[in-house]
Amino acid sequence: MDRRELADFLRRSRERLRPADVGLPDGPRRRTPGLRREEVATLTGMSADYYIRLEQARGPQPSPQILAALARALGLGDDERDHLYLLAGHRPPAGRQAGETISPALRHLLDRLADTPAQILGDLGDVLAQNCLAEELFGGVCTVSEHGRNIVWRWFTDPVVRGAYPVEEWEHYGRQHVADLRAAVARRSHDEAAVRLVRRLRDVSEEFVRLWELHEVGVRRSSRMRVVHPVVGTVDLMCERLLTPNEDQQLLIFTPPDGSPYTAQLELLRSATGVVPGLSPVPFTASAATSAAPVTVAT
């Protein structure tokens, strides 16, 4: 907890507000700009003495509940709220979620990556969109079932998915999937969607239960994978994950390792399948047909 910086931030934020901004009357003439300390204390439901000590850098560490009340009372934006939490020595609350809504800018970027396989995933592993080359390399995903496009669900329930990976690597990929899901579930504070996915996986896969109970956590930011494709053979790829500001979506970009021969294989795949730069990204819908490529997921 940085008491001096917290005190200064609270004072500056208070001085930027007018009584009318928070629904209070102006009252008698004010000697200093902004709200009075007692007014902030009333708005947050704390004692005036407690708030005064915070502004004087001599108060105890405020709880997350107190910080949430201060953020509302002072009209802080998301970035300011997160700054408040960090100064008080707490982890900021989870940011706003985009859900399945992909921003136009992110769709545009996906479309421009015509010579590189790329996907957009939700934080629980739902494939939201992919460009044409990714569809040709990994295959399409039908979303008729609730978790039909979820890469963790498919890994533990669909033997076809594993067929595109060497058997000796299955344990490694399974543990990666579970460790990454663990982190996402915690970030979401075990919300309904996360709880339902984990419950269904536990119901259908003893392997998932075994790995889940290890309680391994590991957010995948970059990794290496091998895909066995019926047209171009085994392709070795680096997977780089770029997080969006909403945190519940990520852009996955698949590139050959530097100096590897796999660049030529991707070029061969583009030629063999007729992928044309500039085509629109392929969204995953209930009517999406599975392509002839192996139904493979990022690991």
PyMOL commands that set and color helices and strands:
alter all, ss='L'
color gray80, all
select helices_A, chain A and resi 3-15+19-22+37-44+48-55+64-73+78-87+104-112+132-138+151-157+159-162+167-187+192-204+206-212+262-273
alter helices_A, ss='H'
color red, helices_A
select strands_A, chain A and resi 118-122+127-130+222-229+233-243+249-255+282-283
alter strands_A, ss='S'
color yellow, strands_A
deselect
rebuild
show_as cartoon
